[in-house]
Amino acid sequence: MAETVTALKSGYVRVNCYAGWLAKTMPDGFSYGGNQGWFGREDGYIPPLGCGLISCADVLLYKSGRTKLDRDEYMTFVRELGAKRLKVRRKLGLNGLSMARGIRKLLKERGMRSKVCWCFSKRKMLPRIKEMLNNDTPVTIAAGPQLLFKKKRPSGVSFYVSDGKGGYVLPGWRSGLVKDHYVTVTAVCEYGDRTMLEISSWGERYYIDWAEYTAYINLFGTFFSNILYIKSKQ
């Protein structure tokens, strides 16, 4: 069955980690996006709660054309963002309002006037992901927490990797469902009735099944699970 791909126009953010860390999904020694796990105790709440900051940093780097970095250069950029516009806080991490406001101001400083807001409409979410990718903008997407639904069964979203044969499998190094986490969409791959989101998370290239993500938001709503919608103003 033919595949339809909606993707960024250029190569995504890649970080040269040397021998200190190697991506399992990228064989060339470079990561696929950033990884909050590169940071340590001296960086406060970035290691446990910095996924939103990492996604914002990668979006800004891509939009500014800085897509090949050394690890130290990348970490300096993230630390500067976290110290100024996008502070990661105890327990909360980086909240959605701060993310939208910070990205809007930072893009404006780079000469890119943009509308930046969260998309809470399940119906509009996938079309807007494709719209942003067609406009060469990576998409921050959240699989949010279940704060208001403690009595419901544990749930989350699976992360897959390519099996090299046109299919997807669960990675042997990561088990369990993912929730309360921001990732960055870099492509939408469609095969008939199946839609997969290519994403960056923890410096790796994973895939999310859109049907599984939709099932997650059907159960827990879109208040915490949605996308950061960015649209350029002419």
JOPESUL-V905058 format. One record per run of one state. SS is the DSSP state (h for helix, s for strand, l for the rest). FROM is the first residue (numbers start at 1). LEN is the number of residues. If there is no record, write none. Layout:
ss,from,len
SS,FROM,LEN
SS,FROM,LEN
//
This chain:
ss,from,len
l,1,3
s,4,4
l,8,6
s,14,3
l,17,13
s,30,1
l,31,5
h,36,3
l,39,2
h,41,3
l,44,2
h,46,4
l,50,1
h,51,13
l,64,4
s,68,3
h,71,13
l,84,5
s,89,1
l,90,3
s,93,1
l,94,2
h,96,14
l,110,4
s,114,6
l,120,2
h,122,13
l,135,4
s,139,5
l,144,13
s,157,1
l,158,2
s,160,3
l,163,5
s,168,3
l,171,7
s,178,1
l,179,2
s,181,11
l,192,2
s,194,8
l,202,2
s,204,6
h,210,11
l,221,6
s,227,6
l,233,2
//
